[in-house]
Structure formats: C-alpha cells, structure tokens
Amino acid sequence: MKSTVVRYQTQPEHANENQRLVEKVFVDLAERRPVGFTYQVFRLEDGVSFVHVVVEHDVGNPDSLQSVPAFQAFVAAIGDRCEVPPLAMGATVVGEYR
C-alpha cells in the first residue's frame, strides 16, 4: 500500500471556497465509486489548514483519484487559493483501526 499525505494552508478568504471544491470531489467520488484507494480530507481547527490523505490499495486495475473530474477542477487553481502551497509526502501506515 502506498500512502500520501498533503498539507497546505489556504488564504483565509479562500478557505470556504476550498472546502466547497473538496466537497464536490466527494460528490463525484460517490457517483463514480472508483476502486483502489481511500481518500480523506481534514480541515484543521485553525480554519485555513487542510490535510489530504490518500491510501492506494493493492487491487487489480485500480482507479486514480487524478482522473476524477472534480479533483482535476480542485487542483487546477490550488496555488491561487493557498498561503502555504501544498506539500505532499509519502507516508507509512504504522497502525490502523476501523
């Protein structure tokens, strides 16, 4: 399993817009029902920081988050909304509880 964590800070005036765009990604995901990954997004209590976590599962013919149209729209102008640009880092799952 490959995991990626992305963290960034939006400009305060763009935080709600950013959240709306993220919510559209989840609507698109619910309609398309892609397989092969888990995706979560957190808005931190400061109101402007966001953390995205993608875990790619070991399955045959996985779909890609990158191919979801609402995700493409979300990332298209991410730099314009950010105070601190996105930083993506690979991560290793140490433990998991469902």
Residue frames as qw, qx, qy, qz and C-alpha x, y, z in Angstrom:
[[0.000, 0.887, 0.461, 0.000, 0.00, 0.00, 0.00],
 [0.388, 0.219, 0.001, 0.895, 1.23, 3.44, -0.90],
 [0.184, -0.829, -0.484, 0.210, 0.08, 6.40, 1.19],
 [0.330, 0.358, 0.063, 0.871, 0.42, 10.11, 0.50],
 [0.231, -0.756, -0.468, 0.394, -0.29, 12.97, 2.89],
 [0.295, 0.479, 0.201, 0.802, -0.68, 16.51, 1.54],
 [0.277, -0.716, -0.445, 0.461, -0.85, 19.57, 3.78],
 [0.269, 0.368, 0.202, 0.867, -1.36, 23.22, 2.89],
 [0.051, -0.551, -0.474, 0.685, -2.82, 26.48, 4.15],
 [0.250, 0.683, 0.519, 0.449, -5.35, 28.49, 2.21],
 [0.034, 0.230, -0.105, 0.967, -5.65, 32.23, 2.33],
 [0.167, 0.256, 0.719, -0.624, -8.41, 32.98, 4.86],
 [0.479, 0.399, 0.028, -0.781, -10.71, 34.43, 2.23],
 [0.568, 0.304, -0.631, -0.433, -10.42, 31.22, 0.16],
 [0.152, -0.184, 0.924, -0.298, -10.84, 28.60, 2.90],
 [0.602, 0.289, 0.539, -0.514, -14.59, 28.13, 2.43],
 [0.642, 0.579, -0.287, -0.413, -14.24, 28.01, -1.35],
 [0.199, 0.444, -0.874, -0.002, -11.55, 25.36, -0.94],
 [0.365, 0.017, 0.844, -0.393, -13.85, 23.31, 1.27],
 [0.683, 0.457, 0.200, -0.533, -16.69, 23.57, -1.27],
 [0.529, 0.569, -0.568, -0.272, -14.36, 22.30, -4.01],
 [0.018, -0.272, 0.943, -0.189, -13.28, 19.39, -1.80],
 [0.541, 0.200, 0.629, -0.521, -16.93, 18.57, -1.09],
 [0.686, 0.529, -0.158, -0.474, -17.58, 18.44, -4.85],
 [0.271, 0.446, -0.850, -0.070, -14.78, 15.87, -5.15],
 [0.237, -0.031, 0.905, -0.352, -16.58, 13.65, -2.65],
 [0.658, 0.417, 0.271, -0.565, -19.88, 14.04, -4.52],
 [0.569, 0.566, -0.503, -0.321, -18.10, 12.99, -7.72],
 [0.071, 0.324, -0.934, 0.133, -16.46, 10.05, -5.93],
 [0.482, 0.134, 0.706, -0.502, -19.82, 8.90, -4.53],
 [0.705, 0.513, 0.026, -0.488, -21.30, 8.94, -8.04],
 [0.534, 0.584, -0.590, -0.157, -18.35, 7.26, -9.77],
 [0.884, -0.372, 0.244, -0.145, -17.48, 4.80, -6.97],
 [0.522, 0.633, -0.568, 0.066, -13.84, 4.29, -8.03],
 [0.939, -0.338, -0.026, 0.049, -11.88, 1.40, -6.56],
 [0.798, 0.270, -0.203, 0.499, -8.31, 1.03, -5.40],
 [0.292, 0.283, -0.341, 0.848, -7.89, 3.94, -3.00],
 [0.334, -0.736, -0.543, 0.230, -9.15, 5.53, 0.17],
 [0.247, 0.445, 0.035, 0.860, -9.31, 9.33, 0.36],
 [0.360, -0.752, -0.490, 0.255, -9.89, 11.58, 3.35],
 [0.249, 0.541, -0.027, 0.803, -9.63, 15.34, 3.76],
 [0.446, -0.611, -0.502, 0.420, -9.42, 17.20, 7.05],
 [0.082, 0.780, 0.013, 0.620, -9.89, 20.90, 7.70],
 [0.513, -0.100, -0.583, 0.622, -7.91, 21.76, 10.81],
 [0.242, -0.764, -0.543, 0.251, -9.30, 23.87, 13.62],
 [0.243, -0.403, 0.069, 0.880, -7.35, 26.96, 12.53],
 [0.480, 0.687, 0.369, -0.403, -9.86, 27.07, 9.65],
 [0.401, 0.804, -0.297, -0.323, -7.27, 27.52, 6.89],
 [0.077, -0.475, 0.868, 0.124, -5.15, 24.35, 7.04],
 [0.900, 0.166, -0.035, -0.402, -6.16, 21.25, 5.12],
 [0.270, -0.415, 0.865, 0.086, -4.73, 17.74, 5.17],
 [0.831, 0.277, -0.220, -0.429, -5.48, 15.20, 2.43],
 [0.428, -0.370, 0.825, -0.013, -4.68, 11.51, 2.91],
 [0.792, 0.352, -0.301, -0.398, -4.70, 9.05, 0.01],
 [0.512, -0.333, 0.792, -0.012, -4.07, 5.36, 0.56],
 [0.612, 0.381, -0.514, -0.465, -3.67, 3.31, -2.61],
 [0.798, -0.188, 0.517, -0.247, -4.77, -0.30, -2.10],
 [0.096, -0.334, 0.866, 0.358, -3.26, -3.32, -3.79],
 [0.673, 0.402, 0.539, -0.309, -6.00, -4.25, -6.25],
 [0.463, 0.158, 0.652, 0.580, -6.04, -5.15, -9.91],
 [0.148, 0.535, 0.480, 0.679, -6.90, -2.27, -12.24],
 [0.214, -0.588, -0.481, 0.614, -7.21, 0.49, -9.63],
 [0.198, 0.883, 0.307, 0.295, -8.84, 3.78, -10.50],
 [0.484, 0.064, -0.184, 0.853, -6.94, 7.01, -9.97],
 [0.111, -0.757, -0.410, 0.497, -8.02, 10.00, -7.94],
 [0.170, -0.408, 0.313, 0.841, -6.21, 12.12, -10.54],
 [0.015, 0.180, 0.757, 0.628, -8.72, 11.05, -13.20],
 [0.036, -0.670, -0.706, 0.226, -11.79, 12.27, -11.25],
 [0.232, 0.646, 0.295, 0.665, -13.05, 15.47, -12.96],
 [0.373, -0.894, -0.150, -0.196, -13.97, 17.25, -9.72],
 [0.734, -0.503, 0.105, 0.445, -10.49, 16.51, -8.36],
 [0.551, 0.277, 0.287, 0.733, -8.95, 17.93, -11.52],
 [0.041, -0.821, -0.249, -0.513, -11.05, 21.08, -11.01],
 [0.623, -0.770, -0.086, 0.105, -9.97, 21.24, -7.36],
 [0.711, -0.346, 0.194, 0.580, -6.24, 21.11, -8.13],
 [0.507, 0.641, 0.306, 0.488, -6.42, 23.37, -11.20],
 [0.081, 0.780, -0.068, 0.617, -6.10, 26.62, -9.23],
 [0.746, -0.526, -0.344, 0.222, -4.96, 25.38, -5.82],
 [0.561, 0.012, -0.121, 0.819, -1.95, 27.71, -5.90],
 [0.052, -0.509, -0.175, -0.841, -4.21, 30.75, -6.22],
 [0.626, -0.637, -0.284, -0.348, -6.07, 29.78, -3.02],
 [0.842, -0.287, -0.310, 0.336, -3.01, 29.00, -0.90],
 [0.230, -0.935, 0.252, -0.096, -1.00, 30.98, 1.60],
 [0.360, -0.513, 0.773, 0.095, 1.31, 27.97, 2.08],
 [0.615, 0.335, -0.526, -0.482, 1.47, 25.72, -1.01],
 [0.966, -0.132, 0.010, -0.222, 0.69, 22.01, -0.89],
 [0.007, 0.592, -0.804, 0.061, 3.45, 19.74, 0.37],
 [0.942, 0.007, -0.174, -0.288, 3.00, 16.08, -0.48],
 [0.096, -0.556, 0.810, -0.159, 4.89, 13.40, 1.39],
 [0.689, -0.017, -0.705, -0.166, 4.81, 9.65, 1.24],
 [0.479, -0.471, 0.480, -0.564, 3.75, 8.02, 4.48],
 [0.390, 0.073, -0.918, 0.010, 3.86, 4.55, 6.01],
 [0.702, -0.476, -0.173, -0.501, 0.85, 3.21, 7.85],
 [0.062, 0.384, -0.803, 0.452, 2.03, 2.22, 11.31],
 [0.118, 0.239, 0.903, -0.338, -1.36, 1.11, 12.57],
 [0.350, -0.148, -0.395, -0.836, -4.99, 1.23, 11.55],
 [0.146, 0.255, 0.861, -0.415, -8.26, 0.64, 13.33],
 [0.226, -0.253, -0.542, -0.769, -11.66, 0.66, 11.64]]
